[in-house]
Every structure is written in structure tokens, then in C-alpha cells.
Amino acid sequence: MFPIESESLKSQVRDFWNRQSCGTYATQAEKYSRGYFEDVEAFRYYDQAYIHEFAQFTRYHGKKVLEVGFGAGTDFIQWLRAGARVTGIDLTPEALENLTHRINVYQLPPPEDIRVADAENLPFAANTFDLGYSFGVLHHSPNTEKAIAELVRVVRPGGEIKIMVYNRHCLLAFKLWVKHALLRGQPWKSFGWAMWNHLESIGTKSYTRPELQRIFEALPLTNIRIHSYVTSADYLTFSGFKPLNLLVRAVLRLGGNRPPWQRENYRFADGQTPTGRSAPDAKTLFTGNYFGFFTCITAIKRA
């Protein structure tokens, strides 16, 4: 439906995020001051508290972590605080400036490596990292599937990946479609079109659960879990019109909140250590709210 790879598109994406790293709109403090970074961090984890549940920063003490698309560096410094051996790349010099100043302001230990680089062509050897992490970034890359495959490539066998991309079946997508398609007499336009053209940088992609299942099951991965989180963007959709917003919240309730618990993970055989992971080669597990905006994928690279 839309072009997959284009250097012109990538340049537009770079220019958009180089003007302002994600989340830095949440402060009026002097740029690169301690107050600036405090505001950005406070707002991120107020708005998206589930990042801590998803990332589990403290579990990676001493482990080699790669973050692709560190932006303003809010998640990145959590890896440093947790004692991870962390490396990061971002497409923009603006992000690198934010992160460099942030590390200095907080006098954090130096990372293994931080640099400007392209998610579709990672400058690292295969099988290098214990964890590959990217939160809300890869759907902006022109060839998202290539970027995902690159992240898997550089993670060691038995290592983990954690990625967040946007859900096309979310209520924010519906709102964008109403505003930019339906109300402009173009109801045949798709939700994907609305997000591509009217959400953040041009070319922003979104995915259905079956599309994500196809992408991740084609890679050398197991224990794939796809979890959709309800966000403020879902909950406050149409918040200016109360009757419609009440309907939106009713739809969110219909979307449910499917938990990850499975019976086989509670059968503790003698001498067996429970892992909290589904059995190897189990089919993809879908959890969370079907209509949640943020879809978080976790998986383990096959040995």
C-alpha cells in the first residue's frame, strides 16, 4: 500500500526527529539543564509507566544491551543506572546531543558506545548483545521489517528482543481516520493511511496482530509474546466531546485485558526451575487490550 524503502523518506524522518527528540516537548526548562531532563523523565513515566514493566531495566545488570533509537535518552539512562553494559544508536545528531548531555548532567557511568547510525544497517557484529531493545522507533524506519531483522541479527542466541510498534486497530488510528479521511469526504482511506500521513514523522507505520505474527515467526525467534497496552492517547480520544469519549472507553473495556498466565508455566516438576516463560516453540501469545495503541513484542532468539 505504501513504499517500503526510500532514502528520501528516511531523510524526512531524520529531519523531523532532528528538530526535537521525542518527549522533549514536555518541558519549558532550559535545554540540557537538569530540570529539563527531570521534566522529560517525569512525564514519560507518568504517561507510560508500563515501560518499566516491559523493559525490566534492573534485570540486565552486567549484561550487554543495545537500544536502537534512544531519542532523548530517558530509557537509556535507566540501563546505565541498572549497571547494564549498554550501547545505543539513533538516526539523529539531536538525540546524541540530548543523551551526551544527560549522561554528563547525572554523572552516570559511560556507556559502551553511543553513536548516530541507521537501524536498517546496524554497525555491529552478529550475536553480540544479550538484549536488543527499541521502544516506539522502528515503525518510523522506511523498511521496518529489515530493521527488526537487524536487531535480531545482533542479539546472541538465547538473548532477548523487546520492541514496541504501533497498533493499527487502536482508537487513536480511528480518531485520525475520522479527522483526516471521513470528515474530508474520503472514507475509503485506511487507518494505515491516516497514521502514515498524520502521526508524527511522515511514513509512520502501524501493524495488526496477524501482520506482527507473520513478521516475527519468520525470524529465528521463540517465546514470542505480543502485548497491547492502552495508552493516554486511547483513553483520551475524543476527550473534547464527552458522549463520544464515553463510547470510546466502553470500546476499550470490550477490548479486554488478556493476561499472560498459562497452565504449563505453573507445573513445577522436581528439580525444575520456573522461568516465567512459555514453552519453547509455543505459538505466539497475544495478551493485553486488543485496541491498545502500543504493541510490545518480546521474544528469545533461537539457540
N, C-alpha and C positions, 0 to 999 in steps of 0.2 A: 504493500500500500504506500509505503514511504521509502525514500532512498536509504540504503543501509550504510554506505560508506562514502564520505565526501570530505576532502581536505578543506573545501570552502566552509562546509558545515562545522567542521571541527574548529576552524578559525573563529567562526561566530560564537561558538560555545566558549572558547578560550577568552574572547573579548568580553563576553557577558560576565563571567565569573572573575575576570581580572579587574573589573570595575569595583566589585565588592564581594568579598568572600561570604559564603552562606552564613547567616545568623548574625552578622556584624551590624545589621540594621537595628538590633535590639539595644543599642546603647547610644547615648549622646556624649559620653565621656571622651576625653582627648584620646585620639588614636594611639594605640600601643601602650597606653598607660595601664597601670594595674587595675584601675577602676573600669577601664574599657574591657579588659579580659574578664574581670569579675562579673560584669553585667552580661556578657555573651554567654559565659558558662551557666550563670544562674538561670537565664531564660531558657537555654537549651534543655536543661534537665528538669525545669518546671514544665515545659511544653512536651518533652519527650522522655519522661522519667524511665520508660521501659528500655531505653538504651542500655542502662546498667544491667538489667535482666538479660538482655540479648548478648551484650559484649562479654560480660563477666570478667572485667579487667583483671581482678586480683588473682584469677586462676592461672595467669600467664607469667607469673614471676619467674624470671630466668629463662623464659622461652623466647624464641625468635618470632617476632610478629612483623608482618608487613601491612601497613594501612595504605590503601590506594584511594587518593582523593582526600587528603587531610583537611583541606579548607582552612578555616580559622584555627584549627588545631585543638579544639576542645576535647574531642575523644583522644587525640594523640597524646596529650599530656597525661591522660589517665593511665595509659600504658606505661609512661615514664614513672609516674607516681607508684605504680604497682610493681616496678622493678623488672619490667619486660625488656628484652633486647630488641628494641623497636626501630624499624626502618619505615620511611614514608615517602610517597611521591604525590605530586599534584601537577595538574596541567598548567597552573598559573604562577607567575612570579609573585603576585599579590598574596597568594596563600603562603608561599615560602617566607615572605616578609612577616606575615602575621605569626607564623609558627616560630620563626627565629627569635623575634622579639618576645614572644610569650615564654619560651624556654629561659631566656635571659632574665625576664622580669621575675619569674618564680625561682630562679636559680636551681633549675632542675638538672639532673644528670644528663650529659649529652646523649643523643640518640646514636644508633649505629650509623645511620645515613639518612639525610633528607635532601630531596632534590626535585627539580622540575623534570617531569617525564610524562610519557604517554601510556595510559592504561592498556592500550591495544598492543603495545610493544614494550613490555616491562624489561628493564635493563638488568635482569638478574638471572642467574643460572637456575635450571630446573631443580626441583626437590631441595629448596634452600630453607624454607620457613616452616615453623610449627603451626602458624595460623596466618591465613590471608583474610583481611577484613576490609570491607568497603561499605559505608553506610550512606545510601542516597546519592550515589555518584555515577555508577556505571550506566544507568539509563540515560545519562547525558552524552555518553560517548557515541559517535556515529555508528560504530559496529559493536554493540553491546555484547553480542554473543562471543565475539573474538576477545573482548576484554575479560569476560568471565572465564573463558578457556585459558587465558594468560595467567589469571590469578590461580587457577587450579594447577597450571604447569609448574609454578614456582613454589608450591607447597609440597612438602615431603610426603611420601606415602605414610598413611596413618595420621597425618596432620589434618587440620580443620579449615573450613572456609565459613565465613559469615558475611552475608551480603544482604543489603536492603535495596529493593527496587519498588516502583510504584505499581499499585493495583488498578487496572483499567476498570474494574467493576466496583469502584468506590463512589461515594456520594459526591466527593469533590469533582470527579470526572463528569458526573451528571450535571452538577451546577455549571461547569464550564461549557458543557454542551448546550444547556438551556440558554445561557447568556450569549454565546458566540455562534450558535447554529440555529436552534429553534426560534429564538426571538428575532433572528435576522432572516427568517424565511428560508432556511436551509436545513430542514430536519433530517435530510438524508446523510448529512455529515456524521461521522462516527465519534464515539467517545475518544478513541485513539487520536483522531484528527484534532479534537479540541485540546487535548493535553500536549500534543506535538507542537501546536502553534500558539498556545496561550498559557502555558505553565512554565515559568522560569525561562531558561535559555531555549532558543528555537531547537526543535528536534528532540524534545523530552519524550521518551518512550514510556509505555506502561504495558503491563502484561496480565493475562488471565492465568488462572491456576493451571489449566491444561498446557498452555504455552511454556510456563516455567517447568512443569513436569517434563515436557519434551526436551527442553534445553539441558536440564541438569541430569536427567537419566542418560543422556547421550555422552556424558563425560565420565571419567573413571572415578565415580563417587558412590558412596553408600551412606546409609543412615540419613537420607535426605528428609528434612522437615521444612515445610513451608507454612509459615505462621503470619497471619494478617492482623495488624494492630489497628484499632480505632484511634484516630488522631483528633486533635482540636479542629483540624480542617474539616473532618467529617461531622463532628458533634455540633459545630457552629455554622454548618452550611445553612444558608438562608436565614441566619440569625436575625437579620433585619425585618423579617416577616414571620411573626411568631406562629401563626397557624401552620405554615409550611414547615417551619423548623420543628414543630412538634411531630409532624408526619415523618420528617427525616429521622427523628430519634426513635420513632416506632419502627421504622425500617431497620435501624441499627440493632434494635432488640431482636428482630426477626433473623438478623444475620448470625445471632448466637455467639457463643464463645467456647468453641470446642477445645477441651484440654488435651494434653499430650499423653496422658496416662494410658498404658496398655498392660494387659494382664501379664504378659510374658516377662515384663520388667519387674514383677513382684514375686517371681518364683525363685527363691533363693536356695539353690542346691548346696549341698555340703561342700565347703571349700571354695565356693564361687563368690567372687566379689561383685556386688551390684554396681553397674556403671551409670544407670540413668539413661542409657542409650538403647534404641531399638535394636533388634537382632540384625546382624549383617545381612545385606541383600534384601531386607524388608522393603516392601513397596513404599513409595513416597507417602509421607504422613502429612496430612493437611490439618492445621489447627487454627485457632483464633476466630475472628469475625469475618465472615465471607465478604463484607462490604468495607473492611478496614483499608485505609489509604496506603499504609506502609506494609509491604510484604517482606518479611525477613526469612531468609533461607540459611539453614545450617546444614552442613554435610561433612563427611570424612572422606579423604582421598584413599582410594583402594591401595592396599599394600602390593 
